[in-house]
């Protein structure tokens, strides 16, 4: 059982080092940050954890403002007809 744990730990360390080396090499080459990295989504969610919710709230605010404008303009036209 101990050998299995040591083997898994060694495998984890090798994979971790390879991914760090690849990221360093890509950065050194000057590749875009928008490359198809498996950790890109994780990186974005760490940097801006509420990005999706903020986008949805701004869309809601935009739609509410649009409804208010329509409501105000229809109410003004009803007042003018009286």
Residue pairs with C-beta under 8 A, 6 or more apart in sequence:
19 39
23 37
26 35
34 40
37 43
44 51
45 51
48 54
